Amino acid sequence: MGTNGSTVLEPLRQGLPPIDPGAVSTSASCALPARFEAVRGARKFTSATLDRWELSERFDDVALVVSELVTNALRHALPADADPDDGRQPPVRLHLMRWASRLVCAVRDPSVESPEARGGEEDFAAESGRGLFLVDSFSDSWGWHPLAGTLQGKVVWALFRIGPE
């Protein structure tokens, strides 16, 4: 895990009390371009990573959450004038981190705005607005935090229990 992974992981030390970040057994990350096709790439990356970690039975739930987190980052966290072909570092990054009994999916984006679930009455026929409701429904917990240090933006994460406590 490189510096970016450590920076992303740092606030999880406070946010997820039962987890010892020093005990991460493995992690993987990928940069995602500022295009909606990146959601497909994130799902493929998640599938390959879970296969490698022998967690493919969790793919459906994890991939749904990854898709929602990446879609939200692309839809709400990128500047309106973002140019996907400007050659700079992709603004969205997916991190998958595994502990013995837990898996965390974290999506980093350049916005400092907090993610907001739609309140009250959900319109389940709506094409959008259900993302964080789905993340909450399919993961064991989720949250977000601003990035510290030289990185700008935030990380939105979702936790899955994958084994005995």
VEXDREN-2710 file (C-alpha; in Angstrom, 1 decimal):
% VEXDREN-2710
k/r/px/py/pz
1/MET/0.0/0.0/0.0
2/GLY/1.4/3.3/-1.0
3/THR/1.2/6.8/0.5
4/ASN/-2.2/7.4/-1.0
5/GLY/-3.6/4.3/0.7
6/SER/-2.1/5.3/4.0
7/THR/-3.6/8.7/3.7
8/VAL/-7.0/7.3/2.9
9/LEU/-6.7/4.8/5.7
10/GLU/-5.6/7.2/8.4
11/PRO/-9.0/8.6/9.3
12/LEU/-10.5/5.1/9.4
13/ARG/-8.5/4.6/12.6
14/GLN/-10.9/6.8/14.3
15/GLY/-14.0/6.0/12.3
16/LEU/-14.1/2.3/12.6
17/PRO/-13.3/1.4/16.2
18/PRO/-13.1/-2.4/16.0
19/ILE/-10.6/-2.4/13.2
20/ASP/-6.9/-2.2/13.7
21/PRO/-5.6/-0.5/10.4
22/GLY/-2.2/-2.0/11.1
23/ALA/-3.7/-5.4/10.6
24/VAL/-4.8/-4.8/7.0
25/SER/-3.9/-8.1/5.4
26/THR/-4.1/-6.7/1.9
27/SER/-5.3/-3.8/-0.2
28/ALA/-5.7/-2.7/-3.8
29/SER/-6.6/0.5/-5.5
30/CYS/-7.3/1.8/-9.0
31/ALA/-7.6/5.3/-10.5
32/LEU/-10.8/6.0/-12.3
33/PRO/-11.3/8.5/-15.2
34/ALA/-13.9/11.2/-15.0
35/ARG/-16.3/9.3/-17.2
36/PHE/-19.3/7.2/-16.4
37/GLU/-17.8/4.2/-18.1
38/ALA/-15.5/4.2/-15.0
39/VAL/-18.3/2.5/-13.1
40/ARG/-17.9/-0.6/-15.3
41/GLY/-14.1/-0.5/-14.8
42/ALA/-14.6/-0.2/-11.0
43/ARG/-16.9/-3.3/-11.1
44/LYS/-14.3/-5.3/-13.1
45/PHE/-11.5/-4.2/-10.7
46/THR/-13.7/-5.2/-7.7
47/SER/-14.5/-8.6/-9.3
48/ALA/-10.8/-9.4/-10.0
49/THR/-9.7/-8.2/-6.5
50/LEU/-12.4/-10.3/-4.7
51/ASP/-11.5/-13.3/-6.8
52/ARG/-7.9/-12.9/-5.9
53/TRP/-8.9/-12.6/-2.2
54/GLU/-11.2/-15.6/-2.5
55/LEU/-14.2/-13.5/-1.7
56/SER/-16.1/-13.8/-5.0
57/GLU/-19.2/-14.9/-3.1
58/ARG/-19.5/-11.3/-1.8
59/PHE/-19.3/-9.8/-5.3
60/ASP/-22.9/-8.9/-5.8
61/ASP/-23.3/-6.7/-2.6
62/VAL/-19.8/-5.2/-2.8
63/ALA/-20.1/-4.4/-6.5
64/LEU/-23.4/-2.7/-6.0
65/VAL/-22.0/-0.5/-3.3
66/VAL/-18.8/0.2/-5.3
67/SER/-21.0/1.2/-8.3
68/GLU/-23.1/3.6/-6.2
69/LEU/-20.0/5.2/-4.5
70/VAL/-18.2/5.7/-7.8
71/THR/-21.4/7.0/-9.5
72/ASN/-21.9/9.4/-6.7
73/ALA/-18.3/10.6/-7.0
74/LEU/-18.6/11.1/-10.7
75/ARG/-22.0/12.7/-10.6
76/HIS/-21.7/15.0/-7.5
77/ALA/-18.0/15.5/-6.7
78/LEU/-16.4/16.5/-9.9
79/PRO/-16.3/20.1/-11.1
80/ALA/-18.8/20.8/-13.8
81/ASP/-16.0/21.8/-16.1
82/ALA/-13.9/18.7/-15.5
83/ASP/-12.2/17.6/-18.7
84/PRO/-11.7/13.8/-18.6
85/ASP/-9.0/14.0/-21.3
86/ASP/-6.8/16.7/-19.7
87/GLY/-4.0/14.1/-18.9
88/ARG/-3.9/14.9/-15.2
89/GLN/-4.2/12.4/-12.4
90/PRO/-7.7/10.9/-12.4
91/PRO/-9.8/12.6/-9.8
92/VAL/-11.6/9.5/-8.5
93/ARG/-9.8/6.5/-6.9
94/LEU/-11.2/3.2/-5.6
95/HIS/-9.5/1.5/-2.7
96/LEU/-10.4/-2.0/-1.4
97/MET/-8.9/-3.0/1.9
98/ARG/-9.2/-6.3/3.6
99/TRP/-8.8/-7.3/7.2
100/ALA/-9.3/-10.8/8.5
101/SER/-13.0/-10.3/9.1
102/ARG/-13.8/-7.1/7.3
103/LEU/-13.6/-5.5/3.9
104/VAL/-13.7/-1.7/3.3
105/CYS/-14.5/-0.1/-0.1
106/ALA/-13.4/3.5/-0.1
107/VAL/-13.8/6.0/-3.0
108/ARG/-11.7/9.2/-3.0
109/ASP/-12.9/12.2/-4.8
110/PRO/-11.9/15.9/-5.0
111/SER/-15.0/17.4/-3.4
112/VAL/-15.1/18.6/0.2
113/GLU/-19.0/18.5/0.2
114/SER/-20.5/15.9/2.4
115/PRO/-22.5/13.1/0.7
116/GLU/-26.2/13.4/1.5
117/ALA/-28.8/10.7/1.4
118/ARG/-32.2/11.9/0.2
119/GLY/-34.4/12.3/3.3
120/GLY/-37.8/11.1/4.3
121/GLU/-39.9/9.5/1.6
122/GLU/-37.8/7.7/-1.0
123/ASP/-39.0/7.5/-4.5
124/PHE/-38.0/4.0/-5.4
125/ALA/-39.0/4.5/-9.0
126/ALA/-36.6/7.4/-9.4
127/GLU/-33.6/6.9/-11.7
128/SER/-31.3/8.6/-9.2
129/GLY/-31.2/9.6/-5.5
130/ARG/-31.1/6.0/-4.1
131/GLY/-27.3/5.6/-4.0
132/LEU/-26.6/6.2/-0.3
133/PHE/-29.8/4.3/0.6
134/LEU/-28.5/1.3/-1.3
135/VAL/-25.0/1.7/0.3
136/ASP/-26.6/1.8/3.7
137/SER/-28.8/-1.3/2.9
138/PHE/-26.1/-3.5/1.4
139/SER/-23.1/-2.7/3.6
140/ASP/-22.7/-3.2/7.4
141/SER/-21.8/0.5/7.9
142/TRP/-20.6/3.5/5.9
143/GLY/-19.3/7.0/6.4
144/TRP/-17.1/9.6/5.0
145/HIS/-14.3/11.9/6.0
146/PRO/-12.3/14.8/4.5
147/LEU/-8.8/14.1/3.4
148/ALA/-5.9/15.4/5.4
149/GLY/-2.5/16.7/4.4
150/THR/-1.8/17.6/0.9
151/LEU/-4.7/15.7/-0.7
152/GLN/-7.9/17.7/-1.3
153/GLY/-11.3/16.1/-1.2
154/LYS/-12.9/13.4/0.8
155/VAL/-13.3/9.6/1.1
156/VAL/-16.6/7.8/1.3
157/TRP/-16.3/4.3/2.6
158/ALA/-18.5/1.2/3.2
159/LEU/-17.6/-1.7/5.5
160/PHE/-18.6/-5.3/5.0
161/ARG/-18.2/-8.1/7.6
162/ILE/-16.6/-11.1/5.8
163/GLY/-15.8/-13.5/8.5
164/PRO/-16.0/-14.3/12.2
165/GLU/-15.5/-11.5/14.6
END
